[in-house]
Amino acid sequence: MMQLSDFSFELPDELIARYPLETRSASRLLHLNADGSYQDHSFTDILDLFDEGDLMVLNDTKVMKARLKGKRASGGVVEVLVERIFDQTIAHCHIKASNSPKAGAELFIGVDGVKATVQGRHENLFIVEFSQPILQVLDLYGQLPIPPYFNREAEAIDTERYQTVFNDPTKLASVAAPTASLHFDQSLLEKLKQKGIQQAFVTLHVGAGTFLPVRTDNIENHIMHSEWCDVPEATAKLIQETKARGNKVIAVGTTATRALESAAQASGGKIAAWTGDTQIFIYPGYQFCVVDRLITNFHLPESTLLMLVAALSNRDNILNAYRHAVEQKYRFFSYGDAMLIENANTEQMTAE
C-alpha cells in the first residue's frame, strides 16, 4: 500500500519559478532514462534526443480568463473561478467568500455589476447562472487563473506566456495551462518538423482540481477530479502508425498523457478515438498503453502529477532525479524547467 508520504521531498522556496524565462525554449531539461540514470540538457536538445518518425502528442486547449472578482448584494467580496461552462450562461464554479453562498444568492461581477445567481451545488462546485454570456463576461472582467504557488496576481506577461503557442482559440475552456507545452516556441516546433518528428493533438480541458492536494494517506483512496478530453481519429491513427513502425510516442505533458491513456482504457487497452470525461488516476503499478516517453515539468510534493510520473518510471528513479534537480537548482512547477522521462515499464505495448 502506497502512502502519501512516499511522494514527499524537500523543495526550497527559491526554486519555485514564479515568472517565465525571457525565451520559452531556454529552459533546462533533465533526461531520466529507464534504468534510473539521468543527464542534464538544454530543452532544445530534444532535437537530438528524438528520432525521425517519432510522434509528439500535444494538448491544444486554451486557458480562460476564468477568475472573476465581485461582490454580494450585502457588499461582501467574492471571487468566482469558472471551472466548466455548460451553455452560454450556466457554469460550474468555485466560489471564495466569507460564507458559503446558498441557492438563490446573487453575486455581482465587475464594475458593471453583471449578475451571477447561485442555482445550487454539484459536488464541490457551485452551479451559477450569469445574466450575460459567460465568455463575454470573462473577456471583460476575467483574470488568468495562474497557479496559487505563484503567490501573486496575474500580470501582463502571463497573458502570453501562460498559454501555449499552438492553442486552439475555439477550445477556450481550461483553468490551467498544459505547462509542459510552454517550453515550445514556433521556431523549435518547426525544427522538430524538419527533422521528421510528427505532431498530433489531443484536447483536455484542465480543471482547478489539478492543484487540489491529496487528502488521503492511502493514495488508492484518492478520488480524481473529472476533466473533459478528446482524442481525435487522426491522432489515434498516427499513434497506431508510429508504433507499427517501431517509433516512439512522446506525450507532451501529464494532460496529454491522461487523455491518451483514458482513450486506451475506454477501448480495452488499445488506442482509439474517444471523447468523454475522465477521472483516470495514474500512480505506480499502472501499465501504460500508449505513452513511451513523457515531457513534463517538475511537480509539487505529494501531488497526483508526481505519482503519474513515478508510474512511468518508478518512485525511486523519480525521487533520485528530483534530488539531483534540487541540488542543481532546476526551476520547479509551471514556469520551471522540464524533464524527459522514459517509460520504465517492462511490458511491451502493442501497436493495435
KETORBA-710303 format. One record per residue (C-alpha): x, y, z; residue number from 0; chain; residue in one letter. Coordinates in Angstrom, 1 decimal, always signed. Last residue first. Layout:
// KETORBA-710303
     east    north       up    nr   kette   rest
        X        Y        Z   NUM       A      A
...
***
This chain:
// KETORBA-710303
     east    north       up    nr   kette   rest
     -3.1     -2.3    -32.3   351       A      E
     +0.6     -1.1    -32.0   350       A      A
     +1.1     -3.1    -28.8   349       A      T
     +2.9     -2.1    -25.6   348       A      M
     +5.6     -4.5    -24.4   347       A      Q
     +5.5     -5.0    -20.7   346       A      E
     +8.7     -3.9    -18.9   345       A      T
     +7.6     -0.5    -17.7   344       A      N
    +10.4     +2.0    -17.5   343       A      A
     +8.8     +4.5    -19.8   342       A      N
    +11.5     +7.2    -20.4   341       A      E
    +11.1    +10.6    -18.8   340       A      I
    +12.1    +13.9    -20.4   339       A      L
    +12.1    +16.5    -17.7   338       A      M
    +11.5    +20.2    -17.8   337       A      A
    +12.4    +23.6    -16.2   336       A      D
    +10.0    +26.0    -14.4   335       A      G
     +7.2    +28.2    -15.4   334       A      Y
     +4.5    +25.7    -14.2   333       A      S
     +6.5    +24.0    -11.4   332       A      F
    +10.2    +24.0    -10.5   331       A      F
    +13.4    +25.7    -11.7   330       A      R
    +16.5    +23.4    -11.6   329       A      Y
    +18.9    +24.4     -8.8   328       A      K
    +21.5    +21.6     -9.4   327       A      Q
    +21.0    +20.2     -5.9   326       A      E
    +17.2    +20.4     -6.3   325       A      V
    +17.3    +18.7     -9.7   324       A      A
    +19.5    +16.0     -8.3   323       A      H
    +17.0    +15.4     -5.5   322       A      R
    +14.3    +15.3     -8.1   321       A      Y
    +16.2    +12.7    -10.2   320       A      A
    +16.5    +10.5     -7.1   319       A      N
    +12.8    +11.0     -6.3   318       A      L
    +11.9    +10.0     -9.8   317       A      I
    +14.1     +6.9    -10.0   316       A      N
    +12.9     +5.8     -6.5   315       A      D
     +9.2     +6.2     -7.4   314       A      R
     +9.4     +4.4    -10.7   313       A      N
     +9.5     +5.5    -14.4   312       A      S
     +6.0     +5.9    -15.9   311       A      L
     +4.2     +5.4    -12.5   310       A      A
     +6.5     +7.9    -10.8   309       A      A
     +5.5    +10.4    -13.4   308       A      V
     +1.8     +9.9    -12.5   307       A      L
     +2.5    +10.0     -8.8   306       A      M
     +4.2    +13.4     -9.2   305       A      L
     +1.1    +14.6    -11.0   304       A      L
     -1.1    +13.3     -8.3   303       A      T
     +0.8    +15.6     -5.9   302       A      S
     +2.7    +14.6     -2.7   301       A      E
     +5.5    +17.1     -3.5   300       A      P
     +4.6    +19.5     -6.3   299       A      L
     +5.8    +18.8     -9.8   298       A      H
     +8.8    +19.3    -12.1   297       A      F
     +7.7    +19.9    -15.7   296       A      N
     +6.9    +17.2    -18.2   295       A      T
     +8.0    +15.6    -21.4   294       A      I
     +6.9    +12.0    -21.4   293       A      L
     +8.2     +9.0    -23.3   292       A      R
     +6.6     +5.7    -24.5   291       A      D
     +3.0     +6.6    -23.8   290       A      V
     +0.3     +4.4    -25.2   289       A      V
     -0.9     +1.5    -23.0   288       A      C
     +0.9     +2.4    -19.8   287       A      F
     +0.7     -0.2    -17.0   286       A      Q
     -0.3     +1.4    -13.7   285       A      Y
     +1.6     +0.0    -10.7   284       A      G
     +2.8     +3.4     -9.6   283       A      P
     +0.0     +6.0     -9.9   282       A      Y
     -2.3     +7.1    -12.7   281       A      I
     -5.7     +8.3    -11.7   280       A      F
     -8.2     +8.4    -14.6   279       A      I
    -11.2    +10.6    -13.8   278       A      Q
    -12.0    +11.2    -17.5   277       A      T
    -15.0    +12.8    -19.1   276       A      D
    -15.6    +12.0    -22.8   275       A      G
    -14.3    +11.7    -26.3   274       A      T
    -12.5     +8.8    -27.8   273       A      W
    -10.6     +7.8    -31.0   272       A      A
     -8.7     +4.6    -30.5   271       A      A
     -5.6     +3.4    -28.6   270       A      I
     -5.7     -0.2    -27.4   269       A      K
     -6.1     -1.0    -23.8   268       A      G
     -9.7     -2.2    -23.8   267       A      G
    -11.0     +0.7    -25.8   266       A      S
    -12.0     +3.0    -22.9   265       A      A
     -8.6     +2.3    -21.3   264       A      Q
     -6.9     +3.5    -24.5   263       A      A
     -8.8     +6.7    -24.6   262       A      A
     -8.1     +7.4    -20.9   261       A      S
     -4.4     +6.6    -21.6   260       A      E
     -4.2     +9.2    -24.3   259       A      L
     -6.1    +11.9    -22.4   258       A      A
     -4.2    +11.3    -19.2   257       A      R
     -0.8    +11.5    -21.1   256       A      T
     -1.8    +14.7    -22.9   255       A      A
     -2.7    +16.2    -19.5   254       A      T
     +0.6    +14.9    -18.0   253       A      T
     +2.6    +16.9    -20.5   252       A      G
     +3.9    +16.4    -24.0   251       A      V
     +3.3    +12.7    -24.6   250       A      A
     +6.0    +11.2    -26.8   249       A      I
     +5.0     +8.2    -28.9   248       A      V
     +8.0     +6.3    -30.0   247       A      K
     +9.0     +4.7    -33.3   246       A      N
     +8.8     +0.9    -34.1   245       A      G
     +7.0     +1.1    -37.5   244       A      R
     +3.7     -0.2    -36.0   243       A      A
     +4.1     +2.2    -33.0   242       A      K
     +4.1     +5.3    -35.2   241       A      T
     +1.2     +4.0    -37.4   240       A      E
     -1.0     +3.3    -34.4   239       A      Q
     -0.2     +6.7    -32.9   238       A      I
     -0.9     +8.5    -36.2   237       A      L
     -4.3     +6.7    -36.4   236       A      K
     -5.2     +7.7    -32.9   235       A      A
     -4.3    +11.3    -33.7   234       A      T
     -6.5    +11.4    -36.8   233       A      A
     -9.4     +9.8    -35.0   232       A      E
     -9.5    +12.5    -32.4   231       A      P
     -8.6    +12.1    -28.7   230       A      V
    -11.0    +14.4    -26.8   229       A      D
    -11.0    +15.3    -23.2   228       A      C
    -13.3    +16.6    -20.4   227       A      W
    -12.0    +16.6    -16.9   226       A      E
    -13.2    +14.9    -13.7   225       A      S
    -11.4    +15.3    -10.3   224       A      H
     -9.6    +12.3     -9.0   223       A      M
    -10.8    +10.4     -5.9   222       A      I
     -8.0     +9.4     -3.5   221       A      H
     -8.4     +6.1     -1.7   220       A      N
     -5.6     +4.5     -3.6   219       A      E
     -3.3     +7.2     -2.2   218       A      I
     -3.5     +5.7     +1.3   217       A      N
     -2.9     +8.8     +3.5   216       A      D
     -5.9    +10.5     +2.0   215       A      T
     -6.1    +14.3     +1.4   214       A      R
     -4.3    +14.6     -2.0   213       A      V
     -3.9    +18.3     -2.6   212       A      P
     -6.0    +20.2     -5.2   211       A      L
     -4.0    +22.0     -7.9   210       A      F
     -5.1    +19.8    -10.8   209       A      T
     -8.6    +20.2     -9.4   208       A      G
     -8.7    +23.6    -11.0   207       A      A
     -9.6    +21.9    -14.3   206       A      G
     -7.6    +21.3    -17.4   205       A      V
     -9.6    +21.0    -20.6   204       A      H
     -8.0    +18.0    -22.3   203       A      L
     -7.7    +18.2    -26.1   202       A      T
     -5.5    +15.9    -28.2   201       A      V
     -3.1    +16.9    -30.9   200       A      F
     -0.5    +15.4    -33.2   199       A      A
     +3.0    +16.3    -34.2   198       A      Q
     +5.5    +14.4    -36.2   197       A      Q
     +9.2    +14.3    -35.8   196       A      I
    +10.7    +14.4    -39.3   195       A      G
    +13.7    +16.6    -38.6   194       A      K
    +12.0    +19.5    -40.3   193       A      Q
     +9.0    +19.0    -38.1   192       A      K
    +11.3    +19.3    -35.0   191       A      L
    +12.9    +22.4    -36.4   190       A      K
     +9.4    +24.0    -36.9   189       A      E
     +8.3    +23.2    -33.4   188       A      L
    +11.6    +24.8    -32.1   187       A      L
    +11.0    +28.0    -34.1   186       A      S
     +7.3    +28.2    -33.1   185       A      Q
     +8.1    +28.2    -29.4   184       A      D
     +7.8    +25.2    -27.1   183       A      F
     +8.6    +25.3    -23.4   182       A      H
     +5.0    +26.2    -22.5   181       A      L
     +4.0    +22.7    -23.7   180       A      S
     +5.0    +21.1    -20.4   179       A      A
     +2.6    +23.6    -18.8   178       A      T
     -0.7    +22.4    -20.1   177       A      P
     -2.2    +25.7    -18.8   176       A      A
     -4.7    +25.9    -16.0   175       A      A
     -8.4    +27.0    -16.0   174       A      V
     -9.1    +25.4    -19.3   173       A      S
    -12.1    +26.1    -21.6   172       A      A
    -11.1    +28.1    -24.7   171       A      L
    -11.0    +25.4    -27.3   170       A      K
    -12.1    +27.5    -30.3   169       A      T
     -8.9    +29.6    -29.8   168       A      P
     -6.8    +26.4    -30.4   167       A      D
     -3.5    +26.7    -28.6   166       A      N
     -0.3    +26.3    -30.6   165       A      F
     +1.9    +28.9    -28.9   164       A      V
     +0.9    +27.6    -25.5   163       A      T
     -0.7    +30.0    -23.0   162       A      Q
     +0.6    +31.1    -19.6   161       A      Y
     +3.3    +33.1    -21.5   160       A      R
     +1.0    +35.5    -23.5   159       A      E
     -1.5    +36.8    -20.9   158       A      T
     +1.0    +35.9    -18.1   157       A      D
     +3.3    +38.8    -19.1   156       A      I
     +0.5    +41.3    -18.4   155       A      A
     +0.3    +40.2    -14.8   154       A      E
     -1.8    +37.7    -12.8   153       A      A
     -1.8    +38.3     -9.1   152       A      E
     +1.0    +36.9     -6.9   151       A      R
     +1.8    +33.9     -4.7   150       A      N
     +3.0    +31.9     -7.7   149       A      F
     +2.0    +28.8     -5.7   148       A      Y
     -1.7    +29.5     -6.4   147       A      P
     -1.3    +28.8    -10.1   146       A      P
     -2.3    +31.5    -12.6   145       A      I
     -6.1    +31.9    -13.1   144       A      P
     -5.9    +34.4    -16.0   143       A      L
     -8.1    +37.3    -15.0   142       A      Q
    -11.7    +37.9    -16.0   141       A      G
    -13.6    +41.1    -16.3   140       A      Y
    -14.4    +41.8    -20.0   139       A      L
    -13.3    +38.6    -21.7   138       A      D
    -14.7    +36.5    -18.8   137       A      L
    -18.1    +38.3    -19.0   136       A      V
    -18.2    +37.7    -22.8   135       A      Q
    -17.3    +34.1    -22.3   134       A      L
    -20.1    +33.8    -19.8   133       A      I
    -22.9    +35.2    -21.9   132       A      P
    -24.8    +37.7    -19.8   131       A      Q
    -27.1    +37.3    -16.8   130       A      S
    -24.9    +34.5    -15.4   129       A      F
    -26.2    +31.3    -13.9   128       A      E
    -24.0    +29.6    -11.4   127       A      V
    -23.9    +25.9    -10.3   126       A      I
    -21.5    +25.8     -7.4   125       A      F
    -18.8    +23.2     -7.2   124       A      L
    -17.8    +20.6     -4.5   123       A      N
    -20.4    +18.0     -5.7   122       A      E
    -22.8    +20.0     -8.0   121       A      H
    -24.3    +22.7     -5.9   120       A      R
    -27.3    +25.1     -6.3   119       A      G
    -28.5    +27.8     -8.5   118       A      Q
    -26.2    +30.6     -7.5   117       A      V
    -27.1    +33.8     -9.4   116       A      T
    -24.4    +35.8    -11.3   115       A      A
    -25.4    +39.4    -12.1   114       A      K
    -23.1    +41.6    -14.1   113       A      V
    -22.3    +44.5    -11.8   112       A      G
    -21.0    +47.0    -14.4   111       A      D
    -17.8    +47.5    -12.5   110       A      V
    -17.1    +43.7    -12.4   109       A      G
    -19.2    +40.9    -11.2   108       A      I
    -22.3    +41.0     -8.9   107       A      F
    -23.3    +37.9     -6.9   106       A      L
    -26.9    +36.9     -6.2   105       A      E
    -27.7    +34.1     -3.7   104       A      A
    -30.6    +31.9     -4.8   103       A      G
    -29.0    +28.7     -3.7   102       A      A
    -26.7    +29.4     -0.7   101       A      K
    -23.4    +31.2     -0.7   100       A      P
    -20.6    +29.8     +1.5    99       A      S
    -19.6    +32.5     +4.0    98       A      N
    -16.6    +34.8     +3.8    97       A      S
    -16.4    +34.1     +0.1    96       A      A
    -14.5    +32.1     -2.4    95       A      K
    -16.6    +30.5     -5.1    94       A      I
    -15.6    +27.6     -7.3    93       A      H
    -17.7    +27.4    -10.4    92       A      C
    -19.9    +25.1    -12.6    91       A      H
    -21.2    +27.2    -15.4    90       A      A
    -24.5    +28.4    -16.9    89       A      I
    -24.9    +31.4    -19.3    88       A      T
    -23.9    +30.4    -22.8    87       A      Q
    -24.0    +26.7    -22.1    86       A      D
    -22.2    +24.2    -19.9    85       A      F
    -19.1    +26.1    -19.0    84       A      I
    -16.6    +24.4    -16.6    83       A      R
    -14.4    +25.7    -13.8    82       A      E
    -15.3    +29.4    -13.6    81       A      V
    -13.5    +30.7    -10.6    80       A      L
    -15.6    +33.2     -8.7    79       A      V
    -14.1    +35.5     -6.0    78       A      E
    -16.3    +37.2     -3.5    77       A      V
    -16.2    +40.5     -1.5    76       A      V
    -19.1    +41.3     +0.8    75       A      G
    -21.3    +44.3     -0.3    74       A      G
    -24.6    +42.9     +1.0    73       A      S
    -25.7    +42.2     -2.6    72       A      A
    -22.6    +40.1     -2.8    71       A      R
    -19.5    +41.4     -4.5    70       A      K
    -17.2    +40.6     -7.5    69       A      G
    -13.9    +39.3     -8.7    68       A      K
    -13.7    +36.9    -11.6    67       A      L
    -11.0    +34.2    -12.3    66       A      R
    -11.6    +32.3    -15.5    65       A      A
     -9.5    +34.3    -18.0    64       A      K
     -9.8    +31.0    -20.0    63       A      M
     -6.8    +28.8    -20.8    62       A      V
     -6.7    +27.3    -24.3    61       A      K
     -6.6    +23.6    -25.1    60       A      T
     -4.3    +22.2    -27.8    59       A      D
     -2.7    +19.3    -25.7    58       A      N
     +0.3    +17.9    -27.5    57       A      L
     +1.3    +14.5    -28.8    56       A      V
     +4.8    +14.2    -30.2    55       A      M
     +5.4    +11.4    -32.7    54       A      L
     +8.7     +9.8    -33.6    53       A      D
     +9.4     +9.2    -37.2    52       A      G
    +12.9    +10.8    -37.2    51       A      E
    +14.3    +10.3    -33.7    50       A      D
    +14.1    +12.4    -30.6    49       A      F
    +17.1    +13.1    -28.3    48       A      L
    +18.9    +15.3    -30.8    47       A      D
    +16.1    +17.8    -31.4    46       A      L
    +15.2    +17.3    -27.7    45       A      I
    +18.5    +19.2    -27.1    44       A      D
    +16.4    +22.4    -27.3    43       A      T
    +15.5    +21.9    -23.6    42       A      F
    +19.1    +22.2    -22.5    41       A      S
    +20.5    +19.0    -21.1    40       A      H
    +21.4    +17.3    -17.8    39       A      D
    +21.7    +13.5    -17.8    38       A      Q
    +20.0    +10.8    -15.9    37       A      Y
    +20.3     +7.2    -14.8    36       A      S
    +17.2     +5.4    -13.5    35       A      G
    +17.4     +2.4    -15.8    34       A      D
    +14.5     +3.8    -18.0    33       A      A
    +16.4     +7.0    -18.6    32       A      N
    +15.6    +10.4    -16.9    31       A      L
    +16.6    +13.3    -19.1    30       A      H
    +16.7    +16.6    -17.2    29       A      L
    +16.0    +19.6    -19.4    28       A      L
    +16.9    +23.2    -18.9    27       A      R
    +14.7    +26.0    -20.1    26       A      S
    +15.7    +28.4    -22.9    25       A      A
    +12.7    +27.2    -25.2    24       A      S
    +10.3    +29.9    -23.9    23       A      R
    +12.7    +32.8    -24.1    22       A      T
    +12.6    +35.5    -21.4    21       A      E
    +12.2    +32.9    -18.7    20       A      L
     +8.8    +32.7    -17.1    19       A      P
     +7.9    +34.1    -13.7    18       A      Y
     +7.1    +32.4    -10.4    17       A      R
     +9.7    +29.6    -10.8    16       A      A
     +9.7    +27.8     -7.5    15       A      I
    +13.4    +27.1     -6.7    14       A      L
    +13.6    +29.9     -4.1    13       A      E
    +11.1    +28.0     -1.9    12       A      D
    +13.5    +25.2     -1.3    11       A      P
    +11.9    +21.8     -2.1    10       A      L
    +12.1    +18.9     +0.3     9       A      E
    +10.5    +15.7     -1.0     8       A      F
     +7.3    +13.8     -0.3     7       A      S
     +5.9    +11.1     -2.6     6       A      F
     +6.1     +8.1     -0.1     5       A      D
     +4.3    +10.4     +2.4     4       A      S
     +1.1     +9.9     +0.5     3       A      L
     +1.3     +6.2     +1.3     2       A      Q
     +1.5     +3.3     -1.1     1       A      M
     +0.0     +0.0     +0.0     0       A      M
***
